[in-house]
Amino acid sequence: MAPATGHAPAIMVRGLGLSMDGQRIFENLDATFPAARLTVLLGGSGIGKTTLLRLVAGLLVPDAGTIAADDGVPLSGRVAWMGQDAMLLPWARVDDNVMLGSRLRGEALDRARAHDLLERVGLSASRAALPSALSGGMRQRVALARVLYEGRPVVLMDEPFSALDSITRLRMHELAARMLAGCTTILITHDPLEACRMAQALFMMGGDPVRLSALPAPGGVEIPRAVDDPALLSAQADLWRRMLAS
Ligand SMILES: Nc1ncnc2c1ncn2[C@@H]1O[C@H](COP(=O)(O)OP(=O)(O)OP(=O)(O)O)[C@@H](O)[C@H]1O
């Protein structure tokens, strides 16, 4: 099964300006998120990472500037979102949670696709369960299946694995990297290991006004990288130094 439908565009942010409650968040911010790659976005707490993702998702409207796909087609309707909280409906079964988007849009439910995705995330046996019967890691796997069910070429992930234990997190990296191949993905994380395992492009957000600085990703587009890869370990140490210095 293809991981996503539609062309995965590059996303271009140009001259972005935003203030909220009298506080300037962005001023003349530029960034380019490459097509069909997983971009990791790092940066200190409160710098504006989630706000940038919300702007890309169309959940917020900027005061100035543009956010556009490089193919000229509007981003609207081409974006899926996954956050730290799985945000499952507690009264709906796992498979119904995966198909929630179809139900909300009044479309036919693609049960076969939902079940296939649940199998791929290792949750076939739980597809009729309620979310309350699942662990945190299982809930995040349902959320991943739901994002993939949407088949959108652009996927925005706001610290999706941060609430998971470290082993489950490593497993989620395997799954997400495999299943998001071909999508234009932006992943926010505070975890240097996650950044170095997953990034095909890596940006650090910081400064006043806020800017995005490109950092070298550990090399190669094959992700996730092995936790003991020397290039990863060296990049991770470098990231820790940068984060401690910022
Ligand atoms: N709805 C809102 N109204 C007013 N200010 C907001 C709103 N949402 C966010 N902000 C402010 O915008 C700034 C950026 O917040 P944002 O959540 O984007 O940061 P972040 O980098 O994602 O932080 P963290 O890593 O802690 O999640 C913060 O100063 C925050 O207080």
The ligand as an ORCA input file, in Angstrom:
! r2SCAN-3c Opt
* xyz 0 1
  N      -3.178     30.871     21.415
  C      -2.157     31.661     21.795
  N      -2.384     32.921     22.220
  C      -1.361     33.715     22.601
  N      -0.071     33.344     22.598
  C       0.208     32.104     22.197
  C      -0.807     31.187     21.775
  N      -0.226     30.017     21.416
  C       1.094     30.182     21.631
  N       1.368     31.422     22.092
  C       2.671     31.968     22.391
  O       3.475     31.809     21.234
  C       4.809     31.475     21.604
  C       5.234     30.212     20.887
  O       4.478     29.121     21.400
  P       4.644     27.650     20.797
  O       3.675     26.771     21.510
  O       4.551     27.728     19.339
  O       6.135     27.304     21.223
  P       6.926     25.919     21.109
  O       8.241     26.238     20.527
  O       6.092     24.929     20.393
  O       7.077     25.524     22.628
  P       7.185     24.072     23.353
  O       8.428     23.451     22.863
  O       7.252     24.435     24.807
  O       5.936     23.317     22.998
  C       4.841     31.359     23.126
  O       5.319     32.567     23.649
  C       3.384     31.175     23.477
  O       3.103     31.737     24.744
*
